[in-house]
Amino acid sequence: MADRGVTGRPFTRQTARVKKHPRALTVAGLLTALALSGCGDDPKPGDPSWADGSAKPAPTTQAAPPDAPQQAAPTGRAPRIPGESPSTPPFTMPKRDADAPAARAVVDAFKAAGLKVTNLRDRSADCGPDGAGLGCAELLVTDAVTVYVFPDEAYASNQTDVWGADAYRAGAVVLSYAGTKTGEAQRKRYNDVLAKLG
């Protein structure tokens, strides 16, 4: 009894008809010859013949242990971070617009107006790629409000659009209330103080 497939018909062996094309055979032959031309015997241990034709091996350098400090390149530039493209320029923190108040001046104005600025932390380092990557120039965080100063109004406007109702913008400065318990009445007081600085 013959094996039967899903359709109930017996299996039949089908072979594809291969037409011989002279060009295809010529190209296949050339590719095979090219691939095999690089093959050869490796030199035996101690054999003075090397791939570059020299009689002695090329000098080798010993790799530094992984925990050893990297030395600066002879050009005076800092060593690259592994995995970093050599064409990637080093990151520089953006500078705030000269017309915008500093984040510290905003917080000082809040304090002078009698608003809470408890647990003040400078998180400006988080503006760069190793932090939140928002592109801000300055960042001060309190329990009631977070003060972002951006390089220009376009950056600030874009970020305000992202945060929506939890943010207020005046020029290049954005106040964020995300993650705080600051009520609407208090938010208005912070916003008014910032608007007067503007």
Beta strands, then each sheet from edge to edge (+ up, - down):
strand 1: 121-122
strand 2: 138-141
strand 3: 146-149
strand 4: 167-170
strand 5: 173-176
sheet 1: 1+ 2- 3+ 5- 4+
end
